[in-house]
């Protein structure tokens, strides 16, 4: 299983915004440049994160992006489930599988997916931003400010 690009970018944004900044708020252009991401795709991710209430996006000259501090407590499995927006790994009906109704693969995959999310829920956003990651994010912020 591989996470889709939308989820990958969403996780990077949440991690990047996890550290408070001394200067101004992060911007979409800053994040796009820092992670070498297409701006249009990043805007879609930012819009979703904002609608979920995980970040705050403020428009205008002094606007920018910041993490809602309660989001540090988000469980990684819940983040993945929300951003992946996938309830099943395979669809036996489109195209119709010749084994449809005669095998246990879909159920086994579903059990595995639920186990994956449950395992990932043992970690919170704050947990994955460990000391090394925290130091890297802070240095990325300083490099952008310079």
C-alpha positions as CSV (number, residue, x, y, z in Angstrom):
1,X,0.0,0.0,0.0
2,X,1.3,3.5,-0.9
3,X,-0.2,6.7,0.4
4,X,-1.5,9.0,-2.3
5,X,0.3,12.2,-3.1
6,X,-2.5,14.3,-1.4
7,X,-2.0,12.5,1.9
8,X,1.8,12.7,1.6
9,X,1.7,16.5,1.1
10,X,-0.9,16.9,3.9
11,X,1.4,15.1,6.4
12,X,4.4,17.2,5.3
13,X,2.3,20.4,5.7
14,X,1.1,19.4,9.2
15,X,4.6,18.5,10.3
16,X,6.1,21.7,8.8
17,X,3.5,23.9,10.6
18,X,4.0,22.0,13.9
19,X,6.8,24.3,15.1
20,X,6.0,27.8,16.2
21,X,7.6,30.6,14.2
22,X,9.2,33.7,15.5
23,X,8.7,35.7,12.4
24,X,5.7,35.7,10.1
25,X,3.3,32.8,9.4
26,X,4.2,30.2,6.7
27,X,2.9,30.9,3.2
28,X,1.7,28.6,0.4
29,X,4.6,29.8,-1.8
30,X,7.1,29.1,1.0
31,X,5.9,25.5,1.5
32,X,5.7,24.9,-2.3
33,X,9.3,26.1,-2.7
34,X,10.6,24.3,0.4
35,X,9.1,20.9,-0.6
36,X,9.3,21.5,-4.4
37,X,5.6,21.0,-4.8
38,X,3.2,22.2,-7.5
39,X,1.4,25.3,-6.0
40,X,-2.0,24.3,-7.4
41,X,-1.9,20.9,-5.8
42,X,-0.7,22.4,-2.5
43,X,-3.6,24.8,-2.5
44,X,-6.1,21.9,-2.7
45,X,-4.4,20.2,0.3
46,X,-4.3,23.5,2.3
47,X,-7.9,24.1,1.6
48,X,-8.8,20.6,2.9
49,X,-6.7,20.9,6.0
50,X,-8.3,24.3,6.7
51,X,-11.8,22.9,6.2
52,X,-11.0,20.1,8.6
53,X,-9.9,22.8,11.2
54,X,-6.4,21.3,11.5
55,X,-4.8,24.5,10.2
56,X,-5.8,28.2,10.0
57,X,-5.3,29.9,6.7
58,X,-5.5,33.7,6.9
59,X,-5.7,35.7,3.7
60,X,-4.1,39.1,3.1
61,X,-0.8,40.9,3.4
62,X,-0.1,39.6,6.9
63,X,-1.8,36.3,6.3
64,X,-0.4,32.9,6.2
65,X,-0.8,29.4,7.6
66,X,-0.5,28.1,11.1
67,X,-1.3,24.8,12.8
68,X,-4.3,24.7,15.1
69,X,-2.4,23.6,18.3
70,X,-5.1,21.0,19.1
71,X,-4.0,19.3,15.9
72,X,-0.7,18.2,17.5
73,X,-2.9,15.6,19.3
74,X,-4.3,14.2,16.1
75,X,-3.8,10.5,15.7
76,X,-1.9,9.6,12.6
77,X,-4.3,6.8,11.6
78,X,-7.2,9.3,11.8
79,X,-5.2,11.8,9.6
80,X,-4.5,9.0,7.1
81,X,-8.1,7.8,7.0
82,X,-9.3,11.4,6.4
83,X,-6.8,12.4,3.8
84,X,-6.7,9.0,1.9
85,X,-10.5,9.0,1.8
86,X,-10.4,5.3,1.0
87,X,-12.8,2.9,2.7
88,X,-11.7,-0.2,0.8
89,X,-8.5,-1.3,-1.0
90,X,-10.2,-3.1,-3.9
91,X,-13.5,-2.8,-5.7
92,X,-14.8,-6.2,-6.8
93,X,-17.6,-4.8,-8.8
94,X,-15.9,-2.3,-11.2
95,X,-14.7,-4.0,-13.2
96,X,-16.6,-7.0,-12.1
97,X,-14.2,-9.7,-10.7
98,X,-14.8,-13.3,-11.8
99,X,-14.2,-14.3,-8.2
100,X,-16.8,-11.8,-6.8
101,X,-18.7,-13.4,-4.0
102,X,-16.5,-16.5,-4.0
103,X,-13.3,-15.4,-2.3
104,X,-12.2,-13.9,1.0
105,X,-9.6,-11.5,-0.4
106,X,-11.6,-8.3,0.0
107,X,-12.4,-9.1,3.7
108,X,-8.8,-9.9,4.4
109,X,-7.6,-6.7,2.8
110,X,-10.3,-4.7,4.8
111,X,-9.1,-6.3,8.0
112,X,-5.5,-5.4,7.2
113,X,-6.5,-1.8,6.3
114,X,-8.3,-1.4,9.7
115,X,-5.3,-2.9,11.5
116,X,-3.0,-0.5,9.7
117,X,-5.2,2.5,10.8
118,X,-5.4,1.1,14.3
119,X,-1.6,0.7,14.5
120,X,-1.0,4.2,13.1
121,X,-3.4,5.6,15.7
122,X,-0.9,4.6,18.4
123,X,1.1,7.7,17.2
124,X,0.0,11.3,17.3
125,X,1.3,14.2,15.2
126,X,3.3,15.5,18.1
127,X,4.9,12.1,18.5
128,X,6.3,11.9,14.9
129,X,7.8,15.4,15.2
130,X,10.7,14.1,17.3
131,X,13.8,16.1,18.3
132,X,15.6,15.5,15.0
133,X,12.5,16.4,12.9
134,X,11.8,19.4,15.1
135,X,15.4,20.7,14.7
136,X,15.1,20.2,10.9
137,X,11.8,22.1,10.7
138,X,13.3,25.0,12.8
139,X,16.3,25.1,10.5
140,X,14.0,25.1,7.5
141,X,12.1,28.1,9.0
142,X,15.4,30.0,9.7
143,X,16.7,29.3,6.2
144,X,13.5,30.8,4.7
145,X,13.7,33.9,7.0
146,X,17.3,34.6,5.9
